[in-house]
Amino acid sequence: MTPADDDHRNVFRHSDEDAVIVAKDPDTPQTRAPAYRLAFTDTEFLLREELRPIRLQLELLKPQLVMDERGVKTTVVMFGGARIPAPEDAARARTPALAALSHYYVEAERFARLITERSIASYGHDWVICTGGGPGVMEAGNKGAHEAGGQSIGLGIVLPHEQAPNLYVTPDLSFNFHYFAIRKMHFLMRARAITVFPGGFGTLDELFETLTLIQTKRMKRLPFILFGREFWESIINWQGLADAGTISAEDLDLITFVETADEAIAAIDRFKGDDCAD
C-alpha cells in the first residue's frame, strides 16, 4: 500500500511527506545535528544497540507484508548445500565426492519445476518454492521454478563473504536478512513441505531445527523429505540415536528418504490430506 492509497484512512500528513519537507530545511548547525533528524530516517539511530528489538520486528514484518501483497499463502522449502555443483560444473568441484553429488542439482531443478507447475494451477498462491536464494541446490530450486514460468522466493542472509542472490529468484521475492532467527521463521511460517538435499553446516542447522520443532510439536507435522539416503546415513547414524534412546523410535518416522524428484512428489501426495491442510 502506498501513501496515496492510505489517504482515505489517514487524515494526518504522511511521514514520507515530512521527510521531503525536512530535506529542504536551511543548512544550519541545528539542522545538521543528529538530534534534528527524524527518527525514522536516521540510520545511525536505527542501528543503535538499544534498537535491536525494533530491527527484529522490521525484519519479521517486511517479508511478511511483501509476501502477503504477492498473495503467497503456502511454500515448499528447499534446503541444501551452496557448494553442490550443476553437472556442467562438476569437473571444477573441490572434491570428487562433491562432484558426484551434482545429480542432486538436477533433481532439485526438476522437483522445483514440478512443484511450480502445481503452484501455477493455484495462481501462484500455494506451493511456492522457497530457497535460501544462493548458489548450488538453492539456485537449482529457483531455476526450476523460473523454467516453469512461476515465482519463487529467496531468503538470503548477509555473510562475511558476500553472497549475492542467484539470478533465478523472483526479484520482488528476493529478501535479505541480518538475523538468522528471523530468516528461519520465514522459511517455516508458510511451509507445507520441507525438502533437504545434501549440504553442510547450514543445511544441518536447518534440518535439525525443523525436525526439533516437529518432534516437540511446536510445529505442525508436514512432509519432511531427505534427498540421498546414502549421504545422510553416512554422516548421521539415525538408527543409533533411536537405539541409544536419545530419540524415540517413532521419531524416525518423521523422515522420508527419496532419490528423485518424482519420489519426492509422490511422498508429498501420500502425505496430503493427513496433516497438511490445503
VOMAR-665265 format. One line per field, with one value per residue: residue number from 1; x, y, z of N, C-alpha, C in turn. Coordinates in nm, 2 decimals. Example, Ala and Ser with C-alpha at 12.3 -4.5 7.8 and 13.67 -1.06 7.14 Angstrom:
<sites>
num	c(1,2);
nc1	c(1.32,1.28);
nc2	c(-0.57,-0.22);
nc3	c(0.78,0.71);
cac1	c(1.23,1.37);
cac2	c(-0.45,-0.11);
cac3	c(0.78,0.71);
cc1	c(1.32,1.29);
cc2	c(-0.33,0.00);
cc3	c(0.78,0.79);
</sites>
This chain:
<sites>
num	c(1,2,3,4,5,6,7,8,9,10,11,12,13,14,15,16,17,18,19,20,21,22,23,24,25,26,27,28,29,30,31,32,33,34,35,36,37,38,39,40,41,42,43,44,45,46,47,48,49,50,51,52,53,54,55,56,57,58,59,60,61,62,63,64,65,66,67,68,69,70,71,72,73,74,75,76,77,78,79,80,81,82,83,84,85,86,87,88,89,90,91,92,93,94,95,96,97,98,99,100,101,102,103,104,105,106,107,108,109,110,111,112,113,114,115,116,117,118,119,120,121,122,123,124,125,126,127,128,129,130,131,132,133,134,135,136,137,138,139,140,141,142,143,144,145,146,147,148,149,150,151,152,153,154,155,156,157,158,159,160,161,162,163,164,165,166,167,168,169,170,171,172,173,174,175,176,177,178,179,180,181,182,183,184,185,186,187,188,189,190,191,192,193,194,195,196,197,198,199,200,201,202,203,204,205,206,207,208,209,210,211,212,213,214,215,216,217,218,219,220,221,222,223,224,225,226,227,228,229,230,231,232,233,234,235,236,237,238,239,240,241,242,243,244,245,246,247,248,249,250,251,252,253,254,255,256,257,258,259,260,261,262,263,264,265,266,267,268,269,270,271,272,273,274,275,276,277,278);
nc1	c(0.08,0.06,0.15,-0.05,-0.26,-0.33,-0.46,-0.73,-0.78,-0.63,-0.61,-0.40,-0.09,0.14,0.43,0.64,0.60,0.68,0.95,1.04,0.99,1.16,1.41,1.44,1.50,1.68,2.04,2.20,2.38,2.21,2.02,2.19,2.27,2.27,2.06,1.84,1.74,1.47,1.34,1.27,1.41,1.67,1.94,2.17,2.07,1.87,2.04,2.14,2.24,2.03,1.81,1.77,1.55,1.35,1.46,1.45,1.18,1.11,1.25,1.11,0.86,0.87,0.92,0.69,0.48,0.53,0.51,0.25,0.12,0.19,0.04,0.12,0.06,0.12,0.42,0.69,0.97,1.31,1.60,1.96,2.29,2.52,2.74,2.69,2.74,2.63,2.58,2.74,2.94,3.07,3.32,3.49,3.46,3.55,3.61,3.61,3.39,3.21,3.16,3.03,2.79,2.65,2.43,2.21,2.16,2.03,1.80,1.69,1.63,1.44,1.25,1.16,1.06,0.84,0.68,0.63,0.47,0.24,0.20,0.14,-0.11,-0.26,-0.27,-0.04,-0.05,-0.02,0.21,0.46,0.79,1.06,1.37,1.71,1.81,2.07,2.37,2.42,2.22,2.01,2.01,1.94,1.68,1.54,1.58,1.45,1.18,1.17,1.20,0.96,0.79,0.69,0.67,0.93,1.08,1.35,1.54,1.78,2.09,2.31,2.65,2.99,3.16,3.04,2.74,2.56,2.22,2.10,2.03,1.78,1.58,1.27,1.26,1.10,1.06,1.29,1.47,1.66,1.85,1.95,1.93,1.96,1.77,1.52,1.51,1.49,1.24,1.08,1.13,0.97,0.72,0.51,0.53,0.44,0.56,0.88,1.20,1.52,1.83,2.16,2.41,2.60,2.71,2.52,2.29,2.25,2.20,1.95,1.80,1.80,1.69,1.43,1.33,1.34,1.14,0.91,0.92,0.88,0.64,0.60,0.56,0.34,0.31,0.45,0.52,0.85,1.13,1.42,1.67,1.87,1.96,2.20,2.39,2.30,2.28,2.55,2.66,2.51,2.41,2.12,1.96,2.12,2.08,1.81,1.85,2.01,1.84,1.81,1.65,1.31,1.19,0.98,1.03,1.19,1.01,0.94,1.08,1.13,1.30,1.43,1.52,1.48,1.31,1.06,0.99,0.99,0.77,0.57,0.58,0.50,0.24,0.13,0.12,-0.05,-0.36,-0.35,-0.20,-0.14,-0.28,-0.50);
nc2	c(-0.12,0.22,0.56,0.72,0.55,0.52,0.75,0.78,0.67,0.80,1.10,1.26,1.42,1.23,1.04,1.02,1.26,1.45,1.39,1.47,1.75,1.82,1.77,1.99,2.19,2.48,2.48,2.46,2.47,2.36,2.21,2.03,1.87,1.55,1.51,1.64,1.50,1.32,1.05,0.81,0.83,0.83,0.66,0.60,0.62,0.42,0.19,0.16,-0.01,-0.04,-0.04,-0.29,-0.47,-0.34,-0.36,-0.64,-0.67,-0.53,-0.68,-0.92,-0.83,-0.70,-0.90,-1.05,-0.87,-0.82,-1.07,-1.13,-0.93,-1.02,-1.24,-1.49,-1.78,-2.05,-2.25,-2.45,-2.57,-2.57,-2.68,-2.70,-2.77,-2.50,-2.55,-2.76,-2.86,-2.77,-3.02,-2.95,-2.81,-2.98,-3.09,-2.90,-2.91,-2.90,-3.15,-3.50,-3.63,-3.43,-3.35,-3.58,-3.55,-3.39,-3.47,-3.42,-3.16,-3.16,-3.31,-3.14,-2.91,-3.02,-3.11,-2.86,-2.75,-2.92,-2.88,-2.61,-2.60,-2.70,-2.50,-2.28,-2.36,-2.29,-2.02,-1.91,-1.88,-2.09,-2.36,-2.25,-2.23,-2.20,-2.10,-2.06,-1.87,-1.86,-2.00,-2.33,-2.60,-2.43,-2.24,-2.42,-2.49,-2.24,-2.19,-2.41,-2.33,-2.09,-2.18,-2.31,-2.11,-1.98,-1.80,-1.77,-1.78,-1.62,-1.64,-1.46,-1.42,-1.20,-1.24,-1.28,-1.32,-1.19,-1.30,-1.30,-1.29,-1.57,-1.56,-1.65,-1.62,-1.48,-1.14,-0.96,-1.11,-1.16,-1.16,-1.02,-1.09,-1.00,-1.12,-1.45,-1.60,-1.48,-1.52,-1.80,-1.83,-1.73,-1.92,-2.13,-2.05,-2.05,-2.30,-2.60,-2.83,-2.98,-3.00,-3.15,-3.14,-3.28,-3.12,-2.88,-2.74,-2.53,-2.64,-2.87,-2.74,-2.62,-2.84,-2.99,-2.81,-2.77,-3.04,-3.07,-2.88,-3.00,-3.26,-3.18,-3.09,-2.82,-2.73,-2.79,-3.12,-3.21,-3.31,-3.42,-3.44,-3.61,-3.59,-3.84,-4.10,-4.25,-4.05,-3.91,-4.11,-4.18,-3.97,-3.93,-4.12,-4.23,-4.45,-4.52,-4.31,-4.36,-4.62,-4.56,-4.43,-4.16,-4.04,-4.11,-4.42,-4.39,-4.13,-4.15,-4.19,-3.95,-3.87,-3.90,-4.07,-4.01,-4.04,-3.92,-3.65,-3.72,-3.92,-3.77,-3.60,-3.79,-3.87,-3.64,-3.62,-3.85,-3.79,-3.57,-3.45,-3.57,-3.44,-3.20,-2.92,-2.79);
nc3	c(0.00,-0.09,0.02,-0.10,-0.14,0.12,0.19,0.23,0.47,0.66,0.81,0.88,0.78,0.58,0.68,0.49,0.35,0.53,0.55,0.31,0.33,0.55,0.43,0.28,0.45,0.57,0.56,0.85,1.16,1.35,1.19,1.08,1.29,1.45,1.63,1.52,1.32,1.17,1.34,1.20,0.97,1.04,1.01,1.16,1.42,1.41,1.40,1.65,1.95,2.13,1.98,1.87,1.92,1.77,1.51,1.48,1.47,1.24,1.04,1.06,0.98,0.72,0.50,0.55,0.49,0.22,0.10,0.16,0.01,-0.24,-0.25,-0.16,-0.01,0.08,0.10,-0.05,0.09,0.01,0.13,0.12,0.00,-0.07,-0.22,-0.39,-0.72,-1.05,-1.31,-1.53,-1.42,-1.25,-1.29,-1.19,-0.92,-0.57,-0.46,-0.55,-0.44,-0.40,-0.66,-0.74,-0.62,-0.79,-0.93,-0.77,-0.80,-1.04,-0.98,-0.79,-0.94,-1.12,-0.94,-0.83,-1.06,-1.12,-0.89,-0.91,-1.14,-1.03,-0.85,-1.02,-1.11,-0.89,-0.92,-0.83,-0.56,-0.38,-0.29,-0.35,-0.44,-0.21,-0.13,0.00,-0.16,-0.26,-0.43,-0.58,-0.46,-0.39,-0.60,-0.81,-0.73,-0.75,-1.02,-1.14,-1.08,-1.22,-1.48,-1.51,-1.53,-1.31,-0.99,-0.74,-0.41,-0.25,0.04,0.15,0.33,0.50,0.47,0.58,0.36,0.09,-0.05,-0.33,-0.44,-0.64,-0.99,-1.06,-0.87,-0.80,-0.85,-0.69,-0.47,-0.35,-0.07,0.20,0.49,0.82,1.06,1.15,1.30,1.24,0.97,0.96,1.07,0.87,0.67,0.76,0.83,0.63,0.53,0.36,0.30,0.35,0.20,0.20,0.07,0.01,0.21,0.40,0.71,0.74,0.62,0.78,1.02,0.96,0.90,1.15,1.33,1.22,1.24,1.52,1.60,1.49,1.61,1.88,1.87,1.84,1.60,1.33,1.20,0.89,0.54,0.54,0.38,0.28,0.04,-0.09,0.06,0.11,0.14,0.37,0.57,0.59,0.72,0.95,1.21,1.22,1.32,1.53,1.71,1.79,1.90,2.11,2.27,2.28,2.10,2.02,1.88,1.70,1.62,1.40,1.20,1.12,0.90,0.55,0.31,-0.02,-0.36,-0.60,-0.79,-0.86,-0.68,-0.45,-0.50,-0.50,-0.23,-0.10,-0.20,-0.09,0.17,0.18,0.29,0.53,0.76,0.64,0.56,0.30);
cac1	c(0.00,0.14,0.09,-0.17,-0.36,-0.37,-0.51,-0.87,-0.79,-0.55,-0.63,-0.27,0.01,0.21,0.56,0.73,0.59,0.76,1.09,1.07,1.00,1.29,1.53,1.46,1.53,1.81,2.16,2.25,2.43,2.10,1.96,2.29,2.29,2.19,1.93,1.73,1.69,1.35,1.39,1.25,1.51,1.80,2.00,2.26,1.98,1.81,2.13,2.19,2.22,1.90,1.70,1.77,1.41,1.28,1.51,1.40,1.04,1.11,1.29,1.00,0.74,0.89,0.89,0.56,0.39,0.55,0.45,0.10,0.08,0.21,-0.06,0.18,-0.01,0.20,0.55,0.76,1.10,1.42,1.73,2.06,2.43,2.55,2.85,2.66,2.76,2.55,2.66,2.84,3.05,3.11,3.47,3.56,3.43,3.67,3.64,3.53,3.27,3.12,3.13,2.93,2.66,2.59,2.30,2.11,2.13,1.94,1.68,1.63,1.57,1.32,1.15,1.11,0.97,0.71,0.60,0.58,0.36,0.13,0.17,0.07,-0.25,-0.32,-0.25,0.09,-0.07,0.02,0.32,0.56,0.92,1.13,1.51,1.79,1.85,2.21,2.40,2.41,2.08,1.92,2.00,1.86,1.53,1.48,1.59,1.33,1.06,1.17,1.18,0.82,0.71,0.63,0.75,0.99,1.13,1.49,1.56,1.92,2.15,2.43,2.76,3.12,3.19,2.91,2.68,2.45,2.11,2.11,1.96,1.65,1.49,1.18,1.31,1.01,1.05,1.43,1.48,1.80,1.83,2.07,1.91,1.94,1.65,1.40,1.51,1.44,1.09,1.01,1.13,0.88,0.58,0.42,0.57,0.36,0.65,1.03,1.29,1.65,1.93,2.29,2.47,2.70,2.67,2.39,2.18,2.23,2.13,1.81,1.74,1.77,1.60,1.30,1.29,1.31,1.01,0.81,0.93,0.83,0.50,0.59,0.52,0.26,0.38,0.43,0.62,0.99,1.19,1.56,1.72,2.00,1.97,2.34,2.46,2.25,2.32,2.69,2.70,2.43,2.36,1.98,1.92,2.20,2.01,1.70,1.90,2.06,1.73,1.81,1.52,1.22,1.19,0.88,1.08,1.24,0.90,0.92,1.17,1.12,1.42,1.40,1.64,1.44,1.21,0.93,0.97,0.95,0.63,0.48,0.58,0.41,0.10,0.08,0.10,-0.15,-0.48,-0.34,-0.17,-0.10,-0.41,-0.50);
cac2	c(0.00,0.34,0.67,0.77,0.45,0.52,0.88,0.77,0.62,0.88,1.25,1.33,1.42,1.11,1.05,1.05,1.40,1.53,1.36,1.56,1.88,1.83,1.77,2.12,2.29,2.55,2.42,2.53,2.38,2.29,2.11,1.92,1.79,1.42,1.52,1.70,1.41,1.25,0.92,0.70,0.85,0.84,0.53,0.59,0.59,0.29,0.09,0.16,-0.14,-0.04,-0.05,-0.42,-0.52,-0.28,-0.42,-0.77,-0.66,-0.49,-0.79,-1.01,-0.77,-0.66,-1.01,-1.09,-0.78,-0.83,-1.20,-1.11,-0.85,-1.10,-1.35,-1.61,-1.85,-2.17,-2.27,-2.57,-2.52,-2.65,-2.66,-2.78,-2.71,-2.40,-2.60,-2.86,-2.80,-2.82,-3.12,-2.89,-2.75,-3.08,-3.12,-2.80,-2.92,-2.91,-3.29,-3.59,-3.66,-3.32,-3.36,-3.69,-3.50,-3.29,-3.51,-3.37,-3.03,-3.19,-3.35,-3.02,-2.83,-3.09,-3.10,-2.73,-2.73,-2.99,-2.81,-2.48,-2.62,-2.71,-2.36,-2.20,-2.40,-2.22,-1.88,-1.87,-1.86,-2.21,-2.44,-2.16,-2.27,-2.11,-2.14,-1.96,-1.77,-1.86,-2.10,-2.48,-2.65,-2.31,-2.19,-2.52,-2.47,-2.12,-2.21,-2.49,-2.25,-2.00,-2.25,-2.35,-1.99,-1.93,-1.72,-1.84,-1.70,-1.64,-1.58,-1.45,-1.38,-1.13,-1.32,-1.21,-1.32,-1.15,-1.40,-1.23,-1.39,-1.62,-1.49,-1.71,-1.58,-1.37,-1.02,-0.90,-1.20,-1.18,-1.09,-1.02,-1.09,-0.99,-1.22,-1.59,-1.65,-1.43,-1.59,-1.93,-1.82,-1.71,-2.05,-2.23,-1.99,-2.08,-2.43,-2.72,-2.94,-2.94,-3.09,-3.13,-3.20,-3.29,-2.99,-2.86,-2.69,-2.45,-2.73,-2.95,-2.65,-2.60,-2.98,-3.03,-2.71,-2.80,-3.16,-3.05,-2.82,-3.10,-3.36,-3.13,-3.04,-2.67,-2.70,-2.90,-3.22,-3.20,-3.39,-3.39,-3.53,-3.60,-3.65,-3.90,-4.18,-4.29,-3.94,-3.88,-4.22,-4.18,-3.86,-3.93,-4.26,-4.21,-4.56,-4.51,-4.22,-4.43,-4.73,-4.51,-4.38,-4.01,-4.00,-4.23,-4.50,-4.33,-4.01,-4.18,-4.19,-3.81,-3.85,-3.98,-4.06,-4.02,-4.02,-3.84,-3.55,-3.79,-3.99,-3.66,-3.55,-3.89,-3.87,-3.53,-3.65,-3.95,-3.72,-3.47,-3.48,-3.61,-3.33,-3.09,-2.87,-2.70);
cac3	c(0.00,-0.10,0.10,-0.16,-0.11,0.26,0.22,0.27,0.61,0.75,0.79,0.91,0.68,0.58,0.72,0.38,0.32,0.63,0.52,0.20,0.38,0.63,0.34,0.22,0.55,0.56,0.61,0.97,1.26,1.41,1.11,1.06,1.41,1.45,1.71,1.45,1.21,1.20,1.39,1.11,0.86,1.10,1.01,1.28,1.54,1.40,1.42,1.79,2.02,2.20,1.88,1.82,1.92,1.66,1.39,1.47,1.43,1.10,0.96,1.05,0.92,0.58,0.41,0.57,0.42,0.08,0.06,0.17,-0.10,-0.36,-0.25,-0.13,0.11,0.12,0.03,-0.04,0.12,-0.04,0.19,0.05,0.00,-0.17,-0.30,-0.49,-0.85,-1.16,-1.38,-1.62,-1.34,-1.16,-1.31,-1.12,-0.78,-0.49,-0.43,-0.63,-0.37,-0.42,-0.80,-0.75,-0.57,-0.88,-0.99,-0.69,-0.86,-1.15,-0.91,-0.73,-1.05,-1.17,-0.83,-0.82,-1.18,-1.10,-0.78,-0.96,-1.23,-0.94,-0.80,-1.12,-1.11,-0.78,-0.95,-0.76,-0.42,-0.30,-0.34,-0.40,-0.40,-0.12,-0.10,0.07,-0.25,-0.30,-0.54,-0.55,-0.46,-0.39,-0.74,-0.88,-0.69,-0.81,-1.16,-1.18,-1.07,-1.33,-1.61,-1.52,-1.55,-1.19,-0.90,-0.63,-0.30,-0.20,0.17,0.16,0.46,0.49,0.52,0.57,0.21,0.03,-0.14,-0.40,-0.48,-0.77,-1.09,-1.09,-0.77,-0.85,-0.79,-0.59,-0.36,-0.31,0.05,0.26,0.63,0.91,1.18,1.12,1.36,1.17,0.84,0.98,1.09,0.74,0.60,0.81,0.86,0.53,0.47,0.36,0.28,0.36,0.14,0.23,-0.01,0.08,0.23,0.51,0.84,0.73,0.59,0.90,1.12,0.92,0.91,1.29,1.39,1.18,1.30,1.66,1.61,1.46,1.72,2.01,1.84,1.83,1.46,1.27,1.12,0.74,0.47,0.57,0.28,0.26,-0.08,-0.08,0.18,0.13,0.20,0.51,0.66,0.60,0.81,1.07,1.25,1.27,1.40,1.65,1.80,1.85,1.98,2.24,2.34,2.28,2.04,2.02,1.76,1.61,1.56,1.27,1.10,1.07,0.79,0.43,0.22,-0.16,-0.45,-0.72,-0.77,-0.87,-0.55,-0.35,-0.53,-0.46,-0.09,-0.06,-0.23,0.00,0.30,0.16,0.35,0.67,0.85,0.56,0.51,0.18);
cc1	c(0.09,0.07,-0.04,-0.28,-0.42,-0.45,-0.65,-0.89,-0.71,-0.56,-0.50,-0.18,0.10,0.36,0.66,0.72,0.68,0.91,1.13,1.08,1.13,1.41,1.55,1.48,1.67,1.93,2.22,2.31,2.32,2.04,2.06,2.31,2.21,2.06,1.81,1.67,1.56,1.39,1.38,1.34,1.65,1.86,2.09,2.18,1.92,1.91,2.19,2.16,2.08,1.78,1.69,1.63,1.33,1.32,1.46,1.25,1.03,1.15,1.19,0.88,0.76,0.86,0.75,0.46,0.41,0.49,0.30,0.05,0.09,0.11,0.00,0.12,0.07,0.32,0.60,0.91,1.21,1.55,1.83,2.19,2.45,2.67,2.82,2.66,2.65,2.64,2.77,2.96,3.11,3.27,3.55,3.53,3.55,3.71,3.56,3.40,3.16,3.07,3.02,2.80,2.58,2.45,2.18,2.07,2.02,1.80,1.61,1.57,1.44,1.21,1.08,1.02,0.84,0.62,0.55,0.47,0.23,0.09,0.10,-0.08,-0.33,-0.31,-0.13,0.07,-0.02,0.14,0.43,0.70,0.99,1.27,1.58,1.85,1.99,2.24,2.37,2.26,1.98,1.90,1.91,1.71,1.47,1.48,1.47,1.20,1.05,1.14,1.03,0.73,0.65,0.72,0.82,1.06,1.27,1.51,1.71,1.96,2.28,2.54,2.89,3.17,3.06,2.86,2.55,2.34,2.14,2.01,1.82,1.54,1.40,1.22,1.23,1.00,1.20,1.46,1.63,1.78,1.97,2.06,1.88,1.80,1.52,1.39,1.45,1.29,1.02,1.02,1.01,0.74,0.48,0.44,0.46,0.43,0.80,1.11,1.43,1.75,2.07,2.35,2.56,2.64,2.53,2.27,2.15,2.16,1.98,1.74,1.70,1.68,1.45,1.25,1.26,1.17,0.90,0.80,0.86,0.69,0.48,0.55,0.44,0.34,0.35,0.54,0.76,1.08,1.34,1.60,1.86,2.02,2.12,2.41,2.43,2.29,2.47,2.74,2.63,2.38,2.22,1.93,1.99,2.13,1.89,1.74,1.95,1.95,1.72,1.70,1.43,1.22,1.10,0.93,1.14,1.14,0.88,0.99,1.13,1.24,1.37,1.53,1.61,1.33,1.07,0.89,0.93,0.81,0.53,0.47,0.49,0.27,0.04,0.05,-0.02,-0.29,-0.48,-0.32,-0.14,-0.23,-0.39,-0.53);
cc2	c(0.12,0.45,0.72,0.68,0.47,0.65,0.87,0.73,0.71,1.03,1.32,1.32,1.29,1.13,1.08,1.19,1.48,1.51,1.45,1.71,1.91,1.84,1.91,2.23,2.36,2.47,2.50,2.43,2.30,2.18,2.00,1.83,1.66,1.43,1.57,1.61,1.34,1.10,0.81,0.72,0.85,0.70,0.50,0.56,0.45,0.17,0.08,0.02,-0.15,-0.06,-0.19,-0.48,-0.47,-0.34,-0.56,-0.77,-0.63,-0.60,-0.90,-0.96,-0.74,-0.78,-1.05,-1.00,-0.80,-0.96,-1.20,-1.04,-0.93,-1.22,-1.48,-1.67,-1.96,-2.18,-2.41,-2.53,-2.62,-2.60,-2.75,-2.70,-2.61,-2.45,-2.71,-2.81,-2.86,-2.92,-3.06,-2.83,-2.86,-3.11,-3.02,-2.81,-2.95,-3.05,-3.38,-3.62,-3.55,-3.32,-3.47,-3.65,-3.41,-3.34,-3.46,-3.23,-3.05,-3.22,-3.23,-2.93,-2.89,-3.09,-2.97,-2.70,-2.79,-2.92,-2.68,-2.49,-2.64,-2.58,-2.28,-2.23,-2.33,-2.07,-1.83,-1.84,-1.97,-2.28,-2.36,-2.20,-2.16,-2.17,-2.03,-1.86,-1.77,-1.96,-2.24,-2.52,-2.54,-2.26,-2.29,-2.51,-2.35,-2.13,-2.30,-2.42,-2.15,-2.06,-2.29,-2.23,-1.93,-1.85,-1.82,-1.74,-1.73,-1.57,-1.57,-1.41,-1.31,-1.21,-1.25,-1.20,-1.31,-1.26,-1.33,-1.34,-1.44,-1.55,-1.54,-1.68,-1.47,-1.24,-0.96,-0.99,-1.24,-1.09,-1.11,-1.00,-1.06,-1.10,-1.36,-1.64,-1.61,-1.50,-1.73,-1.93,-1.81,-1.84,-2.13,-2.18,-2.04,-2.22,-2.53,-2.84,-2.89,-3.05,-3.05,-3.21,-3.21,-3.14,-2.99,-2.82,-2.62,-2.54,-2.82,-2.86,-2.64,-2.73,-3.00,-2.93,-2.74,-2.94,-3.15,-2.98,-2.91,-3.21,-3.31,-3.07,-2.89,-2.63,-2.82,-3.00,-3.20,-3.29,-3.34,-3.49,-3.50,-3.67,-3.71,-3.98,-4.21,-4.17,-3.91,-3.99,-4.23,-4.07,-3.86,-4.07,-4.24,-4.32,-4.56,-4.42,-4.29,-4.55,-4.68,-4.45,-4.22,-3.95,-4.13,-4.30,-4.43,-4.20,-4.03,-4.18,-4.05,-3.78,-3.95,-3.96,-4.09,-4.00,-3.93,-3.75,-3.62,-3.86,-3.89,-3.61,-3.66,-3.90,-3.75,-3.56,-3.76,-3.89,-3.63,-3.53,-3.54,-3.50,-3.20,-3.03,-2.79,-2.56);
cc3	c(0.00,-0.01,0.04,-0.14,0.03,0.29,0.28,0.41,0.71,0.72,0.82,0.79,0.69,0.62,0.61,0.33,0.41,0.60,0.40,0.24,0.46,0.54,0.28,0.32,0.53,0.62,0.73,1.06,1.33,1.32,1.07,1.18,1.41,1.53,1.63,1.35,1.26,1.23,1.29,0.98,0.91,1.11,1.13,1.40,1.53,1.42,1.56,1.85,2.08,2.11,1.82,1.82,1.80,1.52,1.37,1.42,1.28,1.00,0.95,0.96,0.77,0.49,0.43,0.49,0.27,0.03,0.06,0.05,-0.23,-0.36,-0.22,0.00,0.16,0.04,0.04,-0.03,0.07,0.03,0.12,0.04,-0.11,-0.26,-0.39,-0.63,-0.95,-1.24,-1.46,-1.55,-1.25,-1.17,-1.23,-0.97,-0.70,-0.45,-0.52,-0.57,-0.39,-0.57,-0.82,-0.70,-0.67,-0.94,-0.90,-0.73,-0.96,-1.09,-0.85,-0.83,-1.10,-1.06,-0.83,-0.95,-1.17,-0.99,-0.83,-1.06,-1.14,-0.88,-0.89,-1.13,-1.00,-0.80,-0.87,-0.62,-0.33,-0.37,-0.40,-0.35,-0.32,-0.09,-0.02,-0.03,-0.31,-0.42,-0.50,-0.56,-0.46,-0.53,-0.82,-0.86,-0.76,-0.96,-1.21,-1.18,-1.19,-1.46,-1.62,-1.54,-1.43,-1.10,-0.79,-0.53,-0.28,-0.07,0.19,0.30,0.43,0.55,0.51,0.43,0.14,-0.07,-0.20,-0.43,-0.62,-0.87,-1.12,-0.98,-0.83,-0.78,-0.68,-0.47,-0.32,-0.19,0.11,0.41,0.70,1.02,1.12,1.17,1.29,1.03,0.85,1.00,0.96,0.65,0.63,0.83,0.76,0.47,0.47,0.33,0.29,0.29,0.17,0.15,0.06,0.09,0.35,0.64,0.84,0.71,0.71,1.01,1.09,0.94,1.06,1.36,1.35,1.24,1.45,1.68,1.59,1.57,1.85,1.99,1.85,1.69,1.41,1.19,0.97,0.67,0.49,0.49,0.27,0.13,-0.05,0.05,0.21,0.19,0.35,0.61,0.68,0.70,0.94,1.09,1.31,1.36,1.53,1.76,1.87,1.94,2.11,2.32,2.35,2.19,2.04,1.88,1.66,1.56,1.42,1.16,1.05,0.94,0.68,0.34,0.07,-0.24,-0.57,-0.69,-0.78,-0.74,-0.44,-0.37,-0.48,-0.30,-0.04,-0.08,-0.14,0.13,0.29,0.21,0.49,0.77,0.77,0.50,0.38,0.22);
</sites>
